[in-house]
Amino acid sequence: MRELTREDFVKELNHTIFHQISNIADELGIECYVVGGFVRDLFLERPSKDIDVVVVGSGIEVAKALSKKLGKSAHLSVFKNFGTAQVKYHQVEVEFVGARKESYSHDSRKPIVEDGTLEDDQNRRDFTINAMAICLNKERFGELVDPFDGVWDLRDRIIATPLDPSITFSDDPLRMMRCIRFATQLNFTIEQETYDALISNKERIKIISKERIADELNKIILAPCPSIGFELLFSTGLLEIIFPELYALHGVEKINGRAHKDNFFHTLEVLDNIAKATQKWDDQDHKLWIRWSAILHDIGKPKSKRWEPTSGWTFHNHNSIGEKMIPEIFRNMKLPLNEKMKYVQKLVALHMRPISIADDIVTDSAVRRLLFEAGNDIDDLMTLCEADITSKNETKKLRFLDNFKLVRKKLIDLEEKDRIRNFQPPVDGKEIMEVLGLPPCSEIGQIKELIKDAILDGKIPNDHEAAFQLMLEKAASMGLYPKNKE
């Protein structure tokens, strides 16, 4: 982090919107402060999209006055029920709220809110690094108010709560997810008393909606090293409550001196590998769901685990079992039950295929079938499979990765030659019915399947003439002939 003085803050706040807020605050005779993540990110030199302003008075009144001064370029939104307002001005968004103090009932994270002072407002903040404020009033413009030494915690890379962490987390259990999320995103350490409070209050997470938990979990997944967050969720006991299927991967069983690997920690390795491979992707949505496929790629292993005296531990069909588990997991976690879920299912279902190809002779037929089934997601599937190679045996690891290079090359060559990706057989069911004069029947399906297999196995080229000729040959063997045949 960088060291900042009041003069530095004055320079950083040199934007029309801050000076207009300053003028309005002085005109109304009220205190005004920029608070929270914006202040924290100034020290960390991170871009901050959202600006939160606390007014010791009416935040809505200041927001309305600001919108009026900025003119037609500003867009004002008022949320009376929450006592907040938002002003959008070009690329800047400012959220206004009156300073408040809060009290909670045990069965809800929704607080009872009263007007308060700046001190009250800072007391209710989740973490010391988010409780810092910079004054916007002219006389004190740029002055830092940091009652909980958030600057020192930033310097020491620590996540701690302003007040008793047990009360902080019990009052609003979502803060436990936020605590782990910030530790993951910033690569900070959670202060010991705060960490202990995560453990003692873990059951409180049950009052939080699945949607809010999923939102925080997705932010952890999108971090540069998401395993940090999942290890913290695991060690505090939160993971077992919010994601029992992933927790079930943990553990090692040994029979006759033979043990399988811990599939939970293997999954975290795969997740970190894919995080590195996708870190520079611009599409955050694409990045998120391929990382979900890494999290879920072995989710079927606990249900498929078997001990076989001749071969040891096996996990036969864990990919198919995992594919079938995903809709229920997504439903329980309130994740989208749409094409994003189907994309994750596809990668989980197919993730063993490139590995089995790479472990054997890389045949054109096997690669064609892989390309046919994966379609446009083939590159993502290969990225997942490469991330899945976590063997401690470097020779074995290099052999697999070298073979994957060969698979990738064959994928490119065969796609260029045979146009298999997303292909449809050049002779379809409608044409078969018309040529042979058939109603819908099982024979049509048999002919279509034969043509598809012949193309994927390289027995005929992917063109209409060859497929049509094969159709006639197969039909004749079934006693079927073109309807206009003499």
Secondary structure, DSSP 8 states (H G I E B T S, - for coil): -----HHHHHHHT-SHHHHHHHHHHHHHT--EEEETHHHHHHHHT----EEEEEESS-HHHHHHHHHHHHGGGEEEEEEGGGTEEEEEETTEEEEEEE-EEEE--TT-S--EEEE--HHHHHHTSSSGGG--EEE-SGGGTT-EE-TT-HHHHHHHTEE--SS-HHHHHHH-THHHHHHHHHHHHHT-EE-HHHHHHHHHTGGGGGGS-HHHHHHHHHHHHTSSSTHHHHHHHHHHTHHHHH-HHHHTT----EETTEE---HHHHHHHHHHHHHHHHTT-S-HHHHHHHHHHHHHTTTTHHHH-EEETTTEEE-TTHHHHHHHHHHHHHHHTT---SHHHHHHHHHHHHTTHHHHHHTS---HHHHHHHHHHHGGGHHHHHHHHHHT---S-HHHHHHHHHHHHHHHHHHHHHHHHH--TT---SS-HHHHHHHHT--S-HHHHHHHHHHHHHHHTTSS-SSHHHHHHHHHHHHHHTT---TT--
